[in-house]
């Protein structure tokens, strides 16, 4: 019998307060690698939720997960807006995590929707 594998599924991202008046250009990193968006450098976000559909393999016993939220800049270095940190220890859906803002991006307010799935 094959042991099932667990994944953190990043479901959605909601911006309650962006760092730019016309919306932020966002990308997401996990363990130093960009995981979203998959087919472009960034996605534009304003107040509408953005579906993500990203799966990250995790330990079957659960683990702390840190997801970095970045603002893409065209002519200067990209800015770390902050980190989502949560314990993925049970298979369930519809969790949320609030952004822990980076000290230079204290005004950013984002919520990440996530789930733990097993297959």
N, CA and C atoms as a LAMMPS dump frame, in Angstrom:
ITEM: TIMESTEP
0
ITEM: NUMBER OF ATOMS
357
ITEM: BOX BOUNDS ff ff ff
-5.0000000000000000e+02 5.0000000000000000e+02
-5.0000000000000000e+02 5.0000000000000000e+02
-5.0000000000000000e+02 5.0000000000000000e+02
ITEM: ATOMS id mol type element x y z
1 1 1 N 0.836 -1.178 0
2 1 2 C 0 0 0
3 1 3 C 0.891 1.255 0
4 2 1 N 0.637 2.141 -0.916
5 2 2 C 1.423 3.355 -1.051
6 2 3 C 0.942 4.41 -0.067
7 3 1 N 1.916 5.035 0.6
8 3 2 C 1.573 6.109 1.532
9 3 3 C 1.142 7.344 0.751
10 4 1 N 0.076 7.967 1.216
11 4 2 C -0.399 9.175 0.554
12 4 3 C 0.542 10.329 0.837
13 5 1 N 0.606 11.247 -0.116
14 5 2 C 1.442 12.43 0.025
15 5 3 C 0.56 13.625 0.346
16 6 1 N 1.119 14.537 1.136
17 6 2 C 0.394 15.753 1.5
18 6 3 C 0.974 16.962 0.775
19 7 1 N 0.068 17.896 0.496
20 7 2 C 0.433 19.131 -0.178
21 7 3 C -0.282 20.294 0.488
22 8 1 N 0.39 21.431 0.563
23 8 2 C -0.295 22.68 0.878
24 8 3 C -0.73 23.236 -0.467
25 9 1 N -2.013 23.507 -0.571
26 9 2 C -2.548 24.107 -1.791
27 9 3 C -2.813 25.587 -1.499
28 10 1 N -2.159 26.453 -2.231
29 10 2 C -2.424 27.882 -2.123
30 10 3 C -3.633 28.171 -2.996
31 11 1 N -4.734 28.543 -2.359
32 11 2 C -6.003 28.679 -3.071
33 11 3 C -6.245 30.073 -3.636
34 12 1 N -6.017 31.112 -2.82
35 12 2 C -6.345 32.464 -3.268
36 12 3 C -5.548 33.498 -2.482
37 13 1 N -5.499 34.687 -3.034
38 13 2 C -4.843 35.813 -2.38
39 13 3 C -5.776 37.009 -2.48
40 14 1 N -5.977 37.689 -1.348
41 14 2 C -6.824 38.874 -1.306
42 14 3 C -5.997 40.04 -0.779
43 15 1 N -6.088 41.178 -1.457
44 15 2 C -5.396 42.396 -1.03
45 15 3 C -6.405 43.311 -0.349
46 16 1 N -6.171 43.601 0.908
47 16 2 C -7.012 44.555 1.624
48 16 3 C -6.405 45.949 1.597
49 17 1 N -5.074 46.017 1.486
50 17 2 C -4.389 47.298 1.331
51 17 3 C -3.109 47.049 0.542
52 18 1 N -3.071 47.591 -0.678
53 18 2 C -1.897 47.434 -1.524
54 18 3 C -0.875 48.523 -1.207
55 19 1 N 0.331 48.321 -1.692
56 19 2 C 1.381 49.324 -1.477
57 19 3 C 1.382 50.382 -2.577
58 20 1 N 0.695 50.118 -3.699
59 20 2 C 0.613 51.069 -4.803
60 20 3 C -0.848 51.406 -5.062
61 21 1 N -1.121 52.65 -5.385
62 21 2 C -2.506 53.106 -5.544
63 21 3 C -3.244 52.407 -6.683
64 22 1 N -2.524 51.985 -7.715
65 22 2 C -3.171 51.313 -8.847
66 22 3 C -3.086 49.794 -8.758
67 23 1 N -2.749 49.254 -7.584
68 23 2 C -2.622 47.813 -7.395
69 23 3 C -1.173 47.382 -7.432
70 24 1 N -0.884 46.247 -6.841
71 24 2 C 0.483 45.725 -6.773
72 24 3 C 0.712 44.686 -7.864
73 25 1 N 1.967 44.566 -8.276
74 25 2 C 2.4 43.497 -9.186
75 25 3 C 3.05 42.44 -8.297
76 26 1 N 2.404 41.317 -8.126
77 26 2 C 2.754 40.343 -7.092
78 26 3 C 3.31 39.054 -7.685
79 27 1 N 4.279 38.482 -6.964
80 27 2 C 4.652 37.087 -7.201
81 27 3 C 4.938 36.443 -5.851
82 28 1 N 4.895 35.125 -5.819
83 28 2 C 4.996 34.367 -4.575
84 28 3 C 6.175 33.415 -4.653
85 29 1 N 6.935 33.351 -3.538
86 29 2 C 8.099 32.453 -3.463
87 29 3 C 7.954 31.525 -2.262
88 30 1 N 8.493 30.312 -2.447
89 30 2 C 8.564 29.321 -1.371
90 30 3 C 9.948 28.689 -1.416
91 31 1 N 10.633 28.714 -0.3
92 31 2 C 11.991 28.172 -0.189
93 31 3 C 12.908 28.69 -1.297
94 32 1 N 12.823 29.99 -1.546
95 32 2 C 13.712 30.633 -2.499
96 32 3 C 13.334 30.5 -3.96
97 33 1 N 12.213 29.829 -4.248
98 33 2 C 11.806 29.634 -5.635
99 33 3 C 10.434 30.244 -5.876
100 34 1 N 10.281 30.871 -7.031
101 34 2 C 8.991 31.447 -7.411
102 34 3 C 8.011 30.316 -7.71
103 35 1 N 6.818 30.393 -7.096
104 35 2 C 5.796 29.364 -7.308
105 35 3 C 4.537 29.916 -7.97
106 36 1 N 4.376 31.236 -7.988
107 36 2 C 3.201 31.837 -8.628
108 36 3 C 3.509 33.287 -8.977
109 37 1 N 3.003 33.742 -10.104
110 37 2 C 2.261 32.975 -11.1
111 37 3 C 3.201 32.072 -11.892
112 38 1 N 2.635 31.067 -12.487
113 38 2 C 3.451 30.059 -13.164
114 38 3 C 3.914 30.495 -14.553
115 39 1 N 3.093 31.297 -15.251
116 39 2 C 3.393 31.585 -16.654
117 39 3 C 3.72 33.052 -16.945
118 40 1 N 3.872 33.854 -15.91
119 40 2 C 4.243 35.249 -16.127
120 40 3 C 5.111 35.726 -14.964
121 41 1 N 5.659 36.914 -15.086
122 41 2 C 6.542 37.428 -14.037
123 41 3 C 5.777 37.819 -12.776
124 42 1 N 4.542 38.295 -12.94
125 42 2 C 3.743 38.76 -11.81
126 42 3 C 2.277 38.738 -12.202
127 43 1 N 1.397 38.937 -11.235
128 43 2 C 0.005 39.207 -11.533
129 43 3 C -0.379 40.497 -10.834
130 44 1 N -1.25 41.233 -11.479
131 44 2 C -1.728 42.5 -10.933
132 44 3 C -2.859 42.19 -9.969
133 45 1 N -2.803 42.788 -8.791
134 45 2 C -3.841 42.542 -7.803
135 45 3 C -4.368 43.871 -7.278
136 46 1 N -5.694 43.93 -7.198
137 46 2 C -6.328 45.064 -6.531
138 46 3 C -7.19 44.485 -5.423
139 47 1 N -8.428 44.78 -5.336
140 47 2 C -9.259 44.276 -4.232
141 47 3 C -9.983 42.958 -4.538
142 48 1 N -9.926 42.49 -5.775
143 48 2 C -10.574 41.224 -6.123
144 48 3 C -9.667 40.051 -5.781
145 49 1 N -10.227 38.971 -5.227
146 49 2 C -9.403 37.792 -4.922
147 49 3 C -8.77 37.224 -6.195
148 50 1 N -7.542 36.76 -6.053
149 50 2 C -6.823 36.141 -7.166
150 50 3 C -6.717 34.645 -6.887
151 51 1 N -7.269 33.787 -7.768
152 51 2 C -7.103 32.345 -7.583
153 51 3 C -5.656 31.952 -7.864
154 52 1 N -5.107 31.024 -7.057
155 52 2 C -3.699 30.653 -7.2
156 52 3 C -3.493 29.249 -7.747
157 53 1 N -4.116 28.243 -7.165
158 53 2 C -3.977 26.861 -7.618
159 53 3 C -2.513 26.413 -7.697
160 54 1 N -1.809 26.545 -6.567
161 54 2 C -0.415 26.12 -6.447
162 54 3 C -0.347 25.053 -5.363
163 55 1 N 0.346 23.953 -5.629
164 55 2 C 0.511 22.899 -4.622
165 55 3 C 1.984 22.748 -4.263
166 56 1 N 2.245 22.674 -2.954
167 56 2 C 3.594 22.538 -2.423
168 56 3 C 3.656 21.269 -1.6
169 57 1 N 4.544 20.322 -1.912
170 57 2 C 4.643 19.091 -1.112
171 57 3 C 5.141 19.405 0.301
172 58 1 N 4.544 18.721 1.282
173 58 2 C 4.964 18.898 2.674
174 58 3 C 5.141 17.531 3.329
175 59 1 N 5.724 17.541 4.5
176 59 2 C 5.907 16.345 5.311
177 59 3 C 4.532 15.802 5.711
178 60 1 N 4.352 14.517 5.689
179 60 2 C 3.068 13.907 6.032
180 60 3 C 2.643 14.201 7.468
181 61 1 N 3.603 14.49 8.358
182 61 2 C 3.272 14.797 9.753
183 61 3 C 2.926 16.264 9.947
184 62 1 N 3.068 17.047 8.906
185 62 2 C 2.805 18.472 9.001
186 62 3 C 4.082 19.248 9.243
187 63 1 N 4.037 20.511 8.939
188 63 2 C 5.219 21.346 9.103
189 63 3 C 4.821 22.813 9.069
190 64 1 N 5.719 23.661 9.577
191 64 2 C 5.549 25.095 9.435
192 64 3 C 5.904 25.464 8.006
193 65 1 N 5.076 26.292 7.408
194 65 2 C 5.272 26.713 6.026
195 65 3 C 5.414 28.232 6.016
196 66 1 N 6.398 28.715 5.267
197 66 2 C 6.582 30.154 5.091
198 66 3 C 6.525 30.477 3.608
199 67 1 N 5.593 31.333 3.267
200 67 2 C 5.378 31.768 1.893
201 67 3 C 5.707 33.252 1.819
202 68 1 N 6.578 33.63 0.889
203 68 2 C 6.953 35.036 0.744
204 68 3 C 6.114 35.71 -0.344
205 69 1 N 5.677 36.929 -0.047
206 69 2 C 4.93 37.731 -1.003
207 69 3 C 5.818 38.884 -1.459
208 70 1 N 6.015 38.978 -2.769
209 70 2 C 6.922 39.966 -3.346
210 70 3 C 6.173 40.896 -4.286
211 71 1 N 6.636 42.15 -4.36
212 71 2 C 6.144 43.126 -5.319
213 71 3 C 7.188 43.246 -6.431
214 72 1 N 6.761 42.986 -7.647
215 72 2 C 7.66 43.054 -8.798
216 72 3 C 7.89 44.515 -9.185
217 73 1 N 9.131 44.891 -9.354
218 73 2 C 9.481 46.238 -9.798
219 73 3 C 10.207 46.152 -11.13
220 74 1 N 9.802 46.996 -12.07
221 74 2 C 10.381 46.965 -13.415
222 74 3 C 11.791 47.545 -13.477
223 75 1 N 12.057 48.616 -12.73
224 75 2 C 13.324 49.33 -12.881
225 75 3 C 14.181 49.372 -11.617
226 76 1 N 13.741 48.699 -10.562
227 76 2 C 14.519 48.655 -9.311
228 76 3 C 14.365 47.249 -8.721
229 77 1 N 15.123 46.935 -7.677
230 77 2 C 15.005 45.59 -7.087
231 77 3 C 13.58 45.319 -6.583
232 78 1 N 13.156 44.068 -6.703
233 78 2 C 11.842 43.668 -6.207
234 78 3 C 11.782 43.843 -4.694
235 79 1 N 10.565 44.073 -4.177
236 79 2 C 10.386 44.336 -2.754
237 79 3 C 9.679 43.17 -2.064
238 80 1 N 10.255 42.695 -0.972
239 80 2 C 9.58 41.713 -0.138
240 80 3 C 8.502 42.442 0.655
241 81 1 N 7.24 42.073 0.435
242 81 2 C 6.146 42.704 1.171
243 81 3 C 5.963 42.071 2.543
244 82 1 N 6.243 40.77 2.629
245 82 2 C 6.099 40.087 3.903
246 82 3 C 5.999 38.586 3.715
247 83 1 N 5.639 37.911 4.804
248 83 2 C 5.616 36.454 4.834
249 83 3 C 4.313 35.959 5.437
250 84 1 N 3.785 34.898 4.853
251 84 2 C 2.685 34.151 5.463
252 84 3 C 3.326 32.964 6.177
253 85 1 N 3.006 32.756 7.443
254 85 2 C 3.588 31.636 8.199
255 85 3 C 2.462 30.879 8.88
256 86 1 N 2.405 29.553 8.632
257 86 2 C 1.325 28.757 9.212
258 86 3 C 1.765 27.31 9.382
259 87 1 N 1.087 26.615 10.275
260 87 2 C 1.349 25.204 10.535
261 87 3 C 0.376 24.369 9.716
262 88 1 N 0.915 23.557 8.815
263 88 2 C 0.104 22.694 7.954
264 88 3 C 0.137 21.289 8.535
265 89 1 N -0.702 21.048 9.542
266 89 2 C -0.629 19.77 10.257
267 89 3 C -1.878 18.911 10.163
268 90 1 N -2.913 19.36 9.45
269 90 2 C -4.088 18.524 9.293
270 90 3 C -4.664 18.694 7.904
271 91 1 N -5.232 17.605 7.383
272 91 2 C -5.848 17.658 6.067
273 91 3 C -7.217 18.324 6.225
274 92 1 N -7.343 19.504 5.641
275 92 2 C -8.593 20.269 5.705
276 92 3 C -8.49 21.417 4.711
277 93 1 N -9.624 22.06 4.453
278 93 2 C -9.66 23.149 3.486
279 93 3 C -10.091 24.452 4.141
280 94 1 N -9.888 25.524 3.396
281 94 2 C -10.379 26.861 3.744
282 94 3 C -9.727 27.479 4.969
283 95 1 N -8.418 27.342 5.078
284 95 2 C -7.664 28.07 6.095
285 95 3 C -7.297 29.438 5.518
286 96 1 N -6.951 30.373 6.399
287 96 2 C -6.423 31.653 5.954
288 96 3 C -5.214 32.01 6.798
289 97 1 N -4.346 32.823 6.218
290 97 2 C -3.177 33.349 6.925
291 97 3 C -3.026 34.806 6.542
292 98 1 N -2.762 35.648 7.532
293 98 2 C -2.532 37.059 7.274
294 98 3 C -1.046 37.308 7.023
295 99 1 N -0.777 38.264 6.165
296 99 2 C 0.6 38.634 5.859
297 99 3 C 1.255 39.26 7.081
298 100 1 N 2.446 38.778 7.404
299 100 2 C 3.291 39.425 8.403
300 100 3 C 4.189 40.363 7.614
301 101 1 N 3.871 41.672 7.6
302 101 2 C 4.57 42.586 6.701
303 101 3 C 6.047 42.734 7.032
304 102 1 N 6.844 42.915 5.981
305 102 2 C 8.245 43.271 6.132
306 102 3 C 8.29 44.682 6.715
307 103 1 N 9.329 45.003 7.451
308 103 2 C 9.401 46.313 8.125
309 103 3 C 9.29 47.481 7.149
310 104 1 N 9.726 47.296 5.914
311 104 2 C 9.64 48.37 4.927
312 104 3 C 8.29 48.422 4.212
313 105 1 N 7.448 47.419 4.426
314 105 2 C 6.14 47.346 3.764
315 105 3 C 5.022 47.227 4.784
316 106 1 N 5.136 47.942 5.869
317 106 2 C 4.202 47.805 6.986
318 106 3 C 2.759 48.101 6.602
319 107 1 N 2.54 48.838 5.525
320 107 2 C 1.167 49.169 5.158
321 107 3 C 0.466 48.064 4.351
322 108 1 N 1.187 47.084 3.846
323 108 2 C 0.593 46.022 3.033
324 108 3 C -0.284 45.121 3.892
325 109 1 N -1.51 44.825 3.422
326 109 2 C -2.429 43.924 4.121
327 109 3 C -2.984 42.922 3.119
328 110 1 N -2.551 41.666 3.284
329 110 2 C -2.967 40.586 2.396
330 110 3 C -3.399 39.382 3.217
331 111 1 N -4.316 38.583 2.65
332 111 2 C -4.733 37.327 3.263
333 111 3 C -4.609 36.226 2.22
334 112 1 N -3.963 35.138 2.625
335 112 2 C -3.756 33.971 1.771
336 112 3 C -4.748 32.879 2.171
337 113 1 N -5.483 32.372 1.206
338 113 2 C -6.349 31.218 1.431
339 113 3 C -5.575 29.951 1.088
340 114 1 N -5.616 28.963 1.967
341 114 2 C -4.831 27.744 1.744
342 114 3 C -5.552 26.523 2.311
343 115 1 N -5.128 25.354 1.865
344 115 2 C -5.676 24.077 2.298
345 115 3 C -4.557 23.049 2.382
346 116 1 N -4.804 21.963 3.076
347 116 2 C -3.901 20.814 3.062
348 116 3 C -4.67 19.666 2.418
349 117 1 N -4.113 19.136 1.347
350 117 2 C -4.742 18.034 0.641
351 117 3 C -3.831 16.818 0.668
352 118 1 N -4.436 15.662 0.467
353 118 2 C -3.691 14.399 0.518
354 118 3 C -4.14 13.543 -0.64
355 119 1 N -3.175 12.906 -1.291
356 119 2 C -3.514 11.956 -2.358
357 119 3 C -2.422 10.929 -2.512
